[in-house]
Amino acid sequence: VLNYIKFLELAKNGDRDAEEKYEWIMIELFDQMVRNYSGGEMLEYWRRNPMPQEEFVIQRVGSEVKNVLKHIRQNNNITSKKECNKYSEQEIGAFRLSGEIHQWMYDEYSLSKLLAECGFCNISRCNADQSSINGFNDYFLDIEPDSSVRKPDSLFMEGIKA
């Protein structure tokens, strides 16, 4: 949200770099909640070649976008979902219930509160490679084998079920 406000203010003053970052931040904040087809506007943005602010997007999204960019650029004949026919209400409904859509956007405060209400204690924000679970990083849930963060734009929190 802080990046959104920062880039919004700079973009309103004509900063071209900020305008491009603002566009990405808007997609990053909302697309996963409002899309009606797989990949949504996020994938459409990644299809641009050259993609505006590519290094900024990679920094924020990590290996997920790197893998998709590699696939897109090796298979440039892939048809965009946006270019396909309109989806029926039933298809949109089935997609929105498929698990790809985020139903809520949490921050550290709201997620801590929810975890506490669900019976967790010792709740804390942590990094992708931090956990009280022995050998956690061996599972590669939030980091890649090279120790890079899989999704750097994620919020990582941990608690213990009381």
Secondary structure, DSSP 4 states (H G I P E B T S, - for coil): -HHHHHHHHHHHTT-HHHHHHHHHHHHHHHHHHH-SSTTHHHHHHHH-SSPTTHHHHHHHHTHHHHHHHHHHHH-TTPPPGGGSPPPPHHHHHHHHTSS-S-S----HHHHHHHHHHTTEEEEEE--TT--SSTTGGGG-SSB-TTS-BS-TTS--EEEEE-
